[in-house]
Amino acid sequence: MEIEMKMERVTDTARLLLMGRAWILIMLAGSFASAYAYTRPPPRDILSIPFHRKHGSDPEQVHTSLAGDNKMRITWITYDANVPSIVEYGTSPGVYTSSSLGESDSYSYVLYDSGEIHHVVIGPLEANKIYFYRCGGYGPEYSFKTPPAQFPVVFAIVGDLGQTGWTSTTLEHIKQCNYDVHILPGDLSYADYQQHLWDSFGRLVEPLASTRPWMVTEGNHEKELIPFFMPSFRAFNARWRMPFRESGSSSNLYYSFEVAGVHVVMLGSYTDYGEDSDQYQWLQTDLSNVNRRRTPWLIVVFHTPWYNSNTAHRGEGDDMMVTMEPLLYAAKVDIVFAGHVHAYERSTRVYMRNVNPCGAVHITIGDGGNHEGLATRFIDPQPQWSVFREASFGHGELRVANATHAHWSWHRNDDDEPVKSDEVWINNLSQSRECIEGSDYSGRKILGAP
């Protein structure tokens, strides 16, 4: 009898452990988007990022972002809370003629405590110029180049990066393309609750992100919500601060910025977007204030694609599309970039799922190198609006040549070599008499215009 009671207690304990594990899996299921019906090829190994910090005051995970007119935000982490949030900078190596003060903060996540995260806005800065800078009054010298004030301007664009061997290859290819601004439509580190992976991601991208502005928006892997315990996007908002206040937004999850003659809107697929939401009303105001003479190009970026002929994540962006696509169409948005689907796809101009010469070109580029692998299965037949699609890792380059024409190219990672596999010249909609003169009153009304 005593042995049977002990066996029952062991069985009960095992059952409780299994139930606990099942509950954890259920809680995290929304954030791990790999359990889909399509077959993914074996991904490359996750990278082991070396950790060489010599002293707690040494800056690490340095990255830059645009912060309003002629200004840049420098972000870095130290493990000494006494390090001042100061950036010294100038146009010659080792000669710092200016300095700016900022702020720092940290966050806790379960048993993890972050380092001190510093944010300093510097400027005004000259366009298209190299600046040398030092963080915290101590440590190595870094440099970055400001974007040009006029055309041409080059954007490197890729989403769903992660930290694998493919990620490393993608970053090396981006480094070769001589870009001005990097745009990342969500799913950065794939930390997925493991906060130390945010640190390793910061060290991985520092060689690029410290030299050119990186503009990012959130994806599903940034949510990291633990109900009743941890809010969504805690690490993302703390580490990757974007110019939301500078663009009149109330949230780091959606904002806009301008480079040369391009107005870029970064939207949030995982925050409220209904017609009564702050994001919708902010977008309505932002689009209505765009001056197409000053910024003839209008680009929108978010994570979950609206036009997707892959079997992965089909329909996930439908609700947002129903709500917001009329706004984008009324504003004559030129190009929309998204991630989420781990493949590449480009549409023709499209609106409400029909080919439309006044709609936006939609490009899915969630193929940066994540550990989940590629989404290899597409639906057949290929929709009429879908022009090119392929399940390969790679990156994209958008070269806005002038007020009327931009050249888009997608570069596949083929045996570690960048191979240009898709390219197209895109005409600007604000220069299209057919589209501008065809804009009816309802389109102007939806943007809040008289």
Disulfide bonds with the S-S distance in Angstrom:
Cys358-Cys435 2.15
